Amino acid sequence: MRYLEVGSGTGAFFAETIKNKLHTKSNFDIVEFKPKLCKILEDKLKNQSNVNIFCGSILDWKPKKSTM
């Protein structure tokens, strides 16, 4: 499964709701526009290998190819 969250902020929704339920074969894409918030997300989620963070506009985001 692939999941997408746009406008994640500091990642409160992900951290509280999804992180512990995310299957190891699932991918979670996060798109955040504000660089300061991207840095917080990157620091918070650096050990989550199945999470991809894109810092920029959703209009510029291109999903990584799935290997599933």
PyMOL Python script that loads the backbone (N, CA, C, O; Angstrom):
from pymol import cmd

cmd.read_pdbstr("""\
ATOM      1  N   MET A   1       0.843  -1.181   0.000  1.00  0.00           N
ATOM      2  CA  MET A   1       0.000   0.000   0.000  1.00  0.00           C
ATOM      3  C   MET A   1       0.884   1.238   0.000  1.00  0.00           C
ATOM      4  O   MET A   1       1.985   1.249   0.550  1.00  0.00           O
ATOM      5  N   ARG A   2       0.370   2.261  -0.626  1.00  0.00           N
ATOM      6  CA  ARG A   2       1.034   3.567  -0.624  1.00  0.00           C
ATOM      7  C   ARG A   2       0.094   4.560   0.036  1.00  0.00           C
ATOM      8  O   ARG A   2      -1.122   4.512  -0.154  1.00  0.00           O
ATOM      9  N   TYR A   3       0.679   5.458   0.814  1.00  0.00           N
ATOM     10  CA  TYR A   3      -0.084   6.490   1.499  1.00  0.00           C
ATOM     11  C   TYR A   3       0.556   7.830   1.189  1.00  0.00           C
ATOM     12  O   TYR A   3       1.762   7.921   0.962  1.00  0.00           O
ATOM     13  N   LEU A   4      -0.264   8.863   1.181  1.00  0.00           N
ATOM     14  CA  LEU A   4       0.209  10.216   0.912  1.00  0.00           C
ATOM     15  C   LEU A   4      -0.412  11.169   1.914  1.00  0.00           C
ATOM     16  O   LEU A   4      -1.620  11.148   2.150  1.00  0.00           O
ATOM     17  N   GLU A   5       0.434  12.007   2.502  1.00  0.00           N
ATOM     18  CA  GLU A   5      -0.044  13.089   3.366  1.00  0.00           C
ATOM     19  C   GLU A   5       0.529  14.390   2.828  1.00  0.00           C
ATOM     20  O   GLU A   5       1.736  14.515   2.625  1.00  0.00           O
ATOM     21  N   VAL A   6      -0.345  15.349   2.602  1.00  0.00           N
ATOM     22  CA  VAL A   6       0.061  16.659   2.080  1.00  0.00           C
ATOM     23  C   VAL A   6      -0.143  17.690   3.179  1.00  0.00           C
ATOM     24  O   VAL A   6      -1.201  17.746   3.804  1.00  0.00           O
ATOM     25  N   GLY A   7       0.883  18.506   3.407  1.00  0.00           N
ATOM     26  CA  GLY A   7       0.801  19.531   4.450  1.00  0.00           C
ATOM     27  C   GLY A   7       0.921  18.904   5.826  1.00  0.00           C
ATOM     28  O   GLY A   7       0.045  19.080   6.674  1.00  0.00           O
ATOM     29  N   SER A   8       1.989  18.184   6.046  1.00  0.00           N
ATOM     30  CA  SER A   8       2.162  17.414   7.276  1.00  0.00           C
ATOM     31  C   SER A   8       2.505  18.237   8.502  1.00  0.00           C
ATOM     32  O   SER A   8       2.347  17.772   9.631  1.00  0.00           O
ATOM     33  N   GLY A   9       2.970  19.441   8.288  1.00  0.00           N
ATOM     34  CA  GLY A   9       3.375  20.258   9.430  1.00  0.00           C
ATOM     35  C   GLY A   9       4.542  19.608  10.146  1.00  0.00           C
ATOM     36  O   GLY A   9       5.566  19.312   9.530  1.00  0.00           O
ATOM     37  N   THR A  10       4.395  19.383  11.446  1.00  0.00           N
ATOM     38  CA  THR A  10       5.470  18.762  12.225  1.00  0.00           C
ATOM     39  C   THR A  10       5.331  17.247  12.286  1.00  0.00           C
ATOM     40  O   THR A  10       6.125  16.583  12.953  1.00  0.00           O
ATOM     41  N   GLY A  11       4.351  16.700  11.613  1.00  0.00           N
ATOM     42  CA  GLY A  11       4.176  15.256  11.572  1.00  0.00           C
ATOM     43  C   GLY A  11       3.347  14.691  12.698  1.00  0.00           C
ATOM     44  O   GLY A  11       3.408  13.491  12.964  1.00  0.00           O
ATOM     45  N   ALA A  12       2.576  15.520  13.365  1.00  0.00           N
ATOM     46  CA  ALA A  12       1.781  15.057  14.509  1.00  0.00           C
ATOM     47  C   ALA A  12       0.791  13.968  14.104  1.00  0.00           C
ATOM     48  O   ALA A  12       0.647  12.977  14.820  1.00  0.00           O
ATOM     49  N   PHE A  13       0.114  14.130  12.987  1.00  0.00           N
ATOM     50  CA  PHE A  13      -0.855  13.119  12.546  1.00  0.00           C
ATOM     51  C   PHE A  13      -0.151  11.808  12.257  1.00  0.00           C
ATOM     52  O   PHE A  13      -0.593  10.750  12.707  1.00  0.00           O
ATOM     53  N   PHE A  14       0.933  11.869  11.516  1.00  0.00           N
ATOM     54  CA  PHE A  14       1.689  10.653  11.184  1.00  0.00           C
ATOM     55  C   PHE A  14       2.206   9.990  12.448  1.00  0.00           C
ATOM     56  O   PHE A  14       2.012   8.793  12.663  1.00  0.00           O
ATOM     57  N   ALA A  15       2.856  10.772  13.269  1.00  0.00           N
ATOM     58  CA  ALA A  15       3.489  10.219  14.465  1.00  0.00           C
ATOM     59  C   ALA A  15       2.463   9.597  15.410  1.00  0.00           C
ATOM     60  O   ALA A  15       2.707   8.540  15.992  1.00  0.00           O
ATOM     61  N   GLU A  16       1.335  10.247  15.555  1.00  0.00           N
ATOM     62  CA  GLU A  16       0.340   9.778  16.515  1.00  0.00           C
ATOM     63  C   GLU A  16      -0.569   8.691  15.955  1.00  0.00           C
ATOM     64  O   GLU A  16      -1.011   7.822  16.706  1.00  0.00           O
ATOM     65  N   THR A  17      -0.855   8.716  14.671  1.00  0.00           N
ATOM     66  CA  THR A  17      -1.881   7.853  14.119  1.00  0.00           C
ATOM     67  C   THR A  17      -1.349   6.719  13.257  1.00  0.00           C
ATOM     68  O   THR A  17      -1.849   5.597  13.346  1.00  0.00           O
ATOM     69  N   ILE A  18      -0.362   6.978  12.436  1.00  0.00           N
ATOM     70  CA  ILE A  18       0.019   6.028  11.401  1.00  0.00           C
ATOM     71  C   ILE A  18       1.329   5.300  11.683  1.00  0.00           C
ATOM     72  O   ILE A  18       1.456   4.118  11.361  1.00  0.00           O
ATOM     73  N   LYS A  19       2.276   5.964  12.261  1.00  0.00           N
ATOM     74  CA  LYS A  19       3.631   5.419  12.408  1.00  0.00           C
ATOM     75  C   LYS A  19       3.663   3.981  12.919  1.00  0.00           C
ATOM     76  O   LYS A  19       4.343   3.139  12.333  1.00  0.00           O
ATOM     77  N   ASN A  20       2.955   3.688  13.979  1.00  0.00           N
ATOM     78  CA  ASN A  20       3.001   2.358  14.579  1.00  0.00           C
ATOM     79  C   ASN A  20       2.134   1.338  13.856  1.00  0.00           C
ATOM     80  O   ASN A  20       2.239   0.139  14.117  1.00  0.00           O
ATOM     81  N   LYS A  21       1.280   1.800  12.951  1.00  0.00           N
ATOM     82  CA  LYS A  21       0.401   0.899  12.208  1.00  0.00           C
ATOM     83  C   LYS A  21       0.888   0.653  10.785  1.00  0.00           C
ATOM     84  O   LYS A  21       0.321  -0.180  10.078  1.00  0.00           O
ATOM     85  N   LEU A  22       1.913   1.354  10.359  1.00  0.00           N
ATOM     86  CA  LEU A  22       2.413   1.262   8.995  1.00  0.00           C
ATOM     87  C   LEU A  22       3.144  -0.060   8.793  1.00  0.00           C
ATOM     88  O   LEU A  22       4.106  -0.368   9.497  1.00  0.00           O
ATOM     89  N   HIS A  23       2.683  -0.817   7.841  1.00  0.00           N
ATOM     90  CA  HIS A  23       3.288  -2.114   7.513  1.00  0.00           C
ATOM     91  C   HIS A  23       4.672  -1.870   6.904  1.00  0.00           C
ATOM     92  O   HIS A  23       4.878  -0.866   6.222  1.00  0.00           O
ATOM     93  N   THR A  24       5.607  -2.767   7.141  1.00  0.00           N
ATOM     94  CA  THR A  24       6.971  -2.590   6.644  1.00  0.00           C
ATOM     95  C   THR A  24       7.042  -2.592   5.117  1.00  0.00           C
ATOM     96  O   THR A  24       7.986  -2.042   4.550  1.00  0.00           O
ATOM     97  N   LYS A  25       6.072  -3.194   4.447  1.00  0.00           N
ATOM     98  CA  LYS A  25       6.055  -3.209   2.985  1.00  0.00           C
ATOM     99  C   LYS A  25       5.250  -2.045   2.400  1.00  0.00           C
ATOM    100  O   LYS A  25       5.138  -1.929   1.179  1.00  0.00           O
ATOM    101  N   SER A  26       4.698  -1.201   3.238  1.00  0.00           N
ATOM    102  CA  SER A  26       3.953  -0.030   2.785  1.00  0.00           C
ATOM    103  C   SER A  26       4.902   1.148   2.604  1.00  0.00           C
ATOM    104  O   SER A  26       5.989   1.178   3.182  1.00  0.00           O
ATOM    105  N   ASN A  27       4.486   2.107   1.806  1.00  0.00           N
ATOM    106  CA  ASN A  27       5.246   3.346   1.627  1.00  0.00           C
ATOM    107  C   ASN A  27       4.367   4.518   2.015  1.00  0.00           C
ATOM    108  O   ASN A  27       3.178   4.558   1.700  1.00  0.00           O
ATOM    109  N   PHE A  28       4.968   5.460   2.697  1.00  0.00           N
ATOM    110  CA  PHE A  28       4.247   6.659   3.123  1.00  0.00           C
ATOM    111  C   PHE A  28       4.979   7.862   2.564  1.00  0.00           C
ATOM    112  O   PHE A  28       6.128   8.116   2.925  1.00  0.00           O
ATOM    113  N   ASP A  29       4.321   8.604   1.684  1.00  0.00           N
ATOM    114  CA  ASP A  29       4.898   9.809   1.098  1.00  0.00           C
ATOM    115  C   ASP A  29       4.339  11.027   1.817  1.00  0.00           C
ATOM    116  O   ASP A  29       3.133  11.143   2.031  1.00  0.00           O
ATOM    117  N   ILE A  30       5.226  11.917   2.181  1.00  0.00           N
ATOM    118  CA  ILE A  30       4.850  13.161   2.855  1.00  0.00           C
ATOM    119  C   ILE A  30       5.318  14.325   1.997  1.00  0.00           C
ATOM    120  O   ILE A  30       6.473  14.376   1.575  1.00  0.00           O
ATOM    121  N   VAL A  31       4.406  15.262   1.745  1.00  0.00           N
ATOM    122  CA  VAL A  31       4.732  16.472   0.993  1.00  0.00           C
ATOM    123  C   VAL A  31       4.507  17.659   1.918  1.00  0.00           C
ATOM    124  O   VAL A  31       3.400  17.874   2.412  1.00  0.00           O
ATOM    125  N   GLU A  32       5.559  18.423   2.147  1.00  0.00           N
ATOM    126  CA  GLU A  32       5.480  19.613   3.008  1.00  0.00           C
ATOM    127  C   GLU A  32       6.134  20.778   2.284  1.00  0.00           C
ATOM    128  O   GLU A  32       7.231  20.643   1.742  1.00  0.00           O
ATOM    129  N   PHE A  33       5.475  21.898   2.276  1.00  0.00           N
ATOM    130  CA  PHE A  33       5.931  23.072   1.531  1.00  0.00           C
ATOM    131  C   PHE A  33       6.979  23.897   2.283  1.00  0.00           C
ATOM    132  O   PHE A  33       7.880  24.464   1.666  1.00  0.00           O
ATOM    133  N   LYS A  34       6.866  23.963   3.596  1.00  0.00           N
ATOM    134  CA  LYS A  34       7.732  24.844   4.388  1.00  0.00           C
ATOM    135  C   LYS A  34       9.035  24.136   4.778  1.00  0.00           C
ATOM    136  O   LYS A  34       9.000  23.105   5.449  1.00  0.00           O
ATOM    137  N   PRO A  35      10.188  24.684   4.361  1.00  0.00           N
ATOM    138  CA  PRO A  35      11.480  24.050   4.641  1.00  0.00           C
ATOM    139  C   PRO A  35      11.745  23.807   6.131  1.00  0.00           C
ATOM    140  O   PRO A  35      12.325  22.784   6.496  1.00  0.00           O
ATOM    141  N   LYS A  36      11.331  24.725   6.978  1.00  0.00           N
ATOM    142  CA  LYS A  36      11.555  24.574   8.417  1.00  0.00           C
ATOM    143  C   LYS A  36      10.813  23.348   8.945  1.00  0.00           C
ATOM    144  O   LYS A  36      11.338  22.613   9.781  1.00  0.00           O
ATOM    145  N   LEU A  37       9.592  23.130   8.456  1.00  0.00           N
ATOM    146  CA  LEU A  37       8.822  21.965   8.870  1.00  0.00           C
ATOM    147  C   LEU A  37       9.377  20.687   8.256  1.00  0.00           C
ATOM    148  O   LEU A  37       9.314  19.625   8.874  1.00  0.00           O
ATOM    149  N   CYS A  38       9.919  20.780   7.045  1.00  0.00           N
ATOM    150  CA  CYS A  38      10.569  19.620   6.410  1.00  0.00           C
ATOM    151  C   CYS A  38      11.734  19.131   7.263  1.00  0.00           C
ATOM    152  O   CYS A  38      11.917  17.926   7.440  1.00  0.00           O
ATOM    153  N   LYS A  39      12.503  20.045   7.780  1.00  0.00           N
ATOM    154  CA  LYS A  39      13.655  19.690   8.621  1.00  0.00           C
ATOM    155  C   LYS A  39      13.193  18.949   9.879  1.00  0.00           C
ATOM    156  O   LYS A  39      13.815  17.970  10.292  1.00  0.00           O
ATOM    157  N   ILE A  40      12.109  19.419  10.480  1.00  0.00           N
ATOM    158  CA  ILE A  40      11.557  18.756  11.665  1.00  0.00           C
ATOM    159  C   ILE A  40      11.118  17.336  11.308  1.00  0.00           C
ATOM    160  O   ILE A  40      11.401  16.387  12.040  1.00  0.00           O
ATOM    161  N   LEU A  41      10.423  17.198  10.173  1.00  0.00           N
ATOM    162  CA  LEU A  41       9.970  15.878   9.720  1.00  0.00           C
ATOM    163  C   LEU A  41      11.152  14.956   9.441  1.00  0.00           C
ATOM    164  O   LEU A  41      11.142  13.790   9.837  1.00  0.00           O
ATOM    165  N   GLU A  42      12.170  15.478   8.759  1.00  0.00           N
ATOM    166  CA  GLU A  42      13.345  14.672   8.438  1.00  0.00           C
ATOM    167  C   GLU A  42      14.038  14.176   9.706  1.00  0.00           C
ATOM    168  O   GLU A  42      14.458  13.021   9.778  1.00  0.00           O
ATOM    169  N   ASP A  43      14.154  15.044  10.694  1.00  0.00           N
ATOM    170  CA  ASP A  43      14.784  14.648  11.961  1.00  0.00           C
ATOM    171  C   ASP A  43      13.926  13.619  12.699  1.00  0.00           C
ATOM    172  O   ASP A  43      14.445  12.639  13.233  1.00  0.00           O
ATOM    173  N   LYS A  44      12.619  13.846  12.727  1.00  0.00           N
ATOM    174  CA  LYS A  44      11.703  12.984  13.451  1.00  0.00           C
ATOM    175  C   LYS A  44      11.572  11.598  12.811  1.00  0.00           C
ATOM    176  O   LYS A  44      11.394  10.602  13.511  1.00  0.00           O
ATOM    177  N   LEU A  45      11.662  11.540  11.481  1.00  0.00           N
ATOM    178  CA  LEU A  45      11.377  10.294  10.763  1.00  0.00           C
ATOM    179  C   LEU A  45      12.610   9.680  10.096  1.00  0.00           C
ATOM    180  O   LEU A  45      12.469   8.848   9.199  1.00  0.00           O
ATOM    181  N   LYS A  46      13.795  10.068  10.511  1.00  0.00           N
ATOM    182  CA  LYS A  46      15.021   9.612   9.848  1.00  0.00           C
ATOM    183  C   LYS A  46      15.211   8.103   9.907  1.00  0.00           C
ATOM    184  O   LYS A  46      15.918   7.548   9.065  1.00  0.00           O
ATOM    185  N   ASN A  47      14.610   7.431  10.862  1.00  0.00           N
ATOM    186  CA  ASN A  47      14.758   5.980  10.979  1.00  0.00           C
ATOM    187  C   ASN A  47      13.634   5.199  10.311  1.00  0.00           C
ATOM    188  O   ASN A  47      13.595   3.972  10.404  1.00  0.00           O
ATOM    189  N   GLN A  48      12.734   5.882   9.652  1.00  0.00           N
ATOM    190  CA  GLN A  48      11.614   5.246   8.952  1.00  0.00           C
ATOM    191  C   GLN A  48      12.005   5.072   7.486  1.00  0.00           C
ATOM    192  O   GLN A  48      11.867   6.002   6.691  1.00  0.00           O
ATOM    193  N   SER A  49      12.488   3.892   7.131  1.00  0.00           N
ATOM    194  CA  SER A  49      12.962   3.664   5.762  1.00  0.00           C
ATOM    195  C   SER A  49      11.842   3.649   4.725  1.00  0.00           C
ATOM    196  O   SER A  49      12.111   3.828   3.537  1.00  0.00           O
ATOM    197  N   ASN A  50      10.619   3.444   5.137  1.00  0.00           N
ATOM    198  CA  ASN A  50       9.505   3.402   4.188  1.00  0.00           C
ATOM    199  C   ASN A  50       8.734   4.721   4.112  1.00  0.00           C
ATOM    200  O   ASN A  50       7.612   4.769   3.609  1.00  0.00           O
ATOM    201  N   VAL A  51       9.355   5.789   4.619  1.00  0.00           N
ATOM    202  CA  VAL A  51       8.754   7.122   4.556  1.00  0.00           C
ATOM    203  C   VAL A  51       9.605   8.003   3.651  1.00  0.00           C
ATOM    204  O   VAL A  51      10.821   8.093   3.819  1.00  0.00           O
ATOM    205  N   ASN A  52       8.950   8.655   2.685  1.00  0.00           N
ATOM    206  CA  ASN A  52       9.620   9.574   1.763  1.00  0.00           C
ATOM    207  C   ASN A  52       9.092  10.975   2.010  1.00  0.00           C
ATOM    208  O   ASN A  52       7.881  11.195   2.017  1.00  0.00           O
ATOM    209  N   ILE A  53       9.998  11.926   2.214  1.00  0.00           N
ATOM    210  CA  ILE A  53       9.601  13.307   2.472  1.00  0.00           C
ATOM    211  C   ILE A  53      10.013  14.159   1.282  1.00  0.00           C
ATOM    212  O   ILE A  53      11.173  14.151   0.870  1.00  0.00           O
ATOM    213  N   PHE A  54       9.055  14.891   0.737  1.00  0.00           N
ATOM    214  CA  PHE A  54       9.318  15.826  -0.344  1.00  0.00           C
ATOM    215  C   PHE A  54       9.059  17.221   0.180  1.00  0.00           C
ATOM    216  O   PHE A  54       7.965  17.517   0.663  1.00  0.00           O
ATOM    217  N   CYS A  55      10.058  18.077   0.088  1.00  0.00           N
ATOM    218  CA  CYS A  55       9.918  19.457   0.544  1.00  0.00           C
ATOM    219  C   CYS A  55       9.669  20.344  -0.670  1.00  0.00           C
ATOM    220  O   CYS A  55      10.588  20.628  -1.438  1.00  0.00           O
ATOM    221  N   GLY A  56       8.446  20.773  -0.837  1.00  0.00           N
ATOM    222  CA  GLY A  56       8.079  21.614  -1.970  1.00  0.00           C
ATOM    223  C   GLY A  56       6.583  21.553  -2.205  1.00  0.00           C
ATOM    224  O   GLY A  56       5.828  21.031  -1.385  1.00  0.00           O
ATOM    225  N   SER A  57       6.176  22.088  -3.321  1.00  0.00           N
ATOM    226  CA  SER A  57       4.762  22.138  -3.674  1.00  0.00           C
ATOM    227  C   SER A  57       4.265  20.766  -4.131  1.00  0.00           C
ATOM    228  O   SER A  57       4.998  20.015  -4.775  1.00  0.00           O
ATOM    229  N   ILE A  58       3.033  20.452  -3.796  1.00  0.00           N
ATOM    230  CA  ILE A  58       2.421  19.207  -4.268  1.00  0.00           C
ATOM    231  C   ILE A  58       2.372  19.193  -5.794  1.00  0.00           C
ATOM    232  O   ILE A  58       2.349  18.124  -6.403  1.00  0.00           O
ATOM    233  N   LEU A  59       2.357  20.368  -6.411  1.00  0.00           N
ATOM    234  CA  LEU A  59       2.333  20.456  -7.874  1.00  0.00           C
ATOM    235  C   LEU A  59       3.647  19.998  -8.497  1.00  0.00           C
ATOM    236  O   LEU A  59       3.683  19.629  -9.671  1.00  0.00           O
ATOM    237  N   ASP A  60       4.719  20.021  -7.724  1.00  0.00           N
ATOM    238  CA  ASP A  60       6.038  19.606  -8.212  1.00  0.00           C
ATOM    239  C   ASP A  60       6.414  18.186  -7.782  1.00  0.00           C
ATOM    240  O   ASP A  60       7.421  17.649  -8.244  1.00  0.00           O
ATOM    241  N   TRP A  61       5.630  17.586  -6.920  1.00  0.00           N
ATOM    242  CA  TRP A  61       5.934  16.265  -6.374  1.00  0.00           C
ATOM    243  C   TRP A  61       5.722  15.178  -7.420  1.00  0.00           C
ATOM    244  O   TRP A  61       4.722  15.171  -8.138  1.00  0.00           O
ATOM    245  N   LYS A  62       6.666  14.280  -7.490  1.00  0.00           N
ATOM    246  CA  LYS A  62       6.572  13.102  -8.354  1.00  0.00           C
ATOM    247  C   LYS A  62       6.824  11.887  -7.456  1.00  0.00           C
ATOM    248  O   LYS A  62       7.892  11.775  -6.854  1.00  0.00           O
ATOM    249  N   PRO A  63       5.868  10.996  -7.363  1.00  0.00           N
ATOM    250  CA  PRO A  63       6.064   9.844  -6.478  1.00  0.00           C
ATOM    251  C   PRO A  63       7.203   8.959  -6.924  1.00  0.00           C
ATOM    252  O   PRO A  63       7.440   8.778  -8.118  1.00  0.00           O
ATOM    253  N   LYS A  64       7.909   8.407  -5.942  1.00  0.00           N
ATOM    254  CA  LYS A  64       8.972   7.450  -6.256  1.00  0.00           C
ATOM    255  C   LYS A  64       8.312   6.175  -6.767  1.00  0.00           C
ATOM    256  O   LYS A  64       7.219   5.811  -6.333  1.00  0.00           O
ATOM    257  N   LYS A  65       8.968   5.524  -7.664  1.00  0.00           N
ATOM    258  CA  LYS A  65       8.445   4.292  -8.225  1.00  0.00           C
ATOM    259  C   LYS A  65       8.380   3.214  -7.149  1.00  0.00           C
ATOM    260  O   LYS A  65       9.325   3.023  -6.383  1.00  0.00           O
ATOM    261  N   SER A  66       7.279   2.532  -7.107  1.00  0.00           N
ATOM    262  CA  SER A  66       7.097   1.466  -6.144  1.00  0.00           C
ATOM    263  C   SER A  66       7.801   0.201  -6.586  1.00  0.00           C
ATOM    264  O   SER A  66       7.805  -0.122  -7.774  1.00  0.00           O
ATOM    265  N   THR A  67       8.395  -0.519  -5.653  1.00  0.00           N
ATOM    266  CA  THR A  67       9.061  -1.770  -5.960  1.00  0.00           C
ATOM    267  C   THR A  67       8.186  -2.959  -5.592  1.00  0.00           C
ATOM    268  O   THR A  67       8.641  -4.102  -5.631  1.00  0.00           O
ATOM    269  N   MET A  68       6.951  -2.700  -5.239  1.00  0.00           N
ATOM    270  CA  MET A  68       6.032  -3.771  -4.855  1.00  0.00           C
ATOM    271  C   MET A  68       5.395  -4.389  -6.065  1.00  0.00           C
ATOM    272  O   MET A  68       4.589  -5.311  -5.935  1.00  0.00           O
TER     273      MET A  68
END
""", "prot")
cmd.dss("prot")
cmd.show_as("cartoon", "prot")
cmd.util.cbc("prot")
cmd.orient("prot")
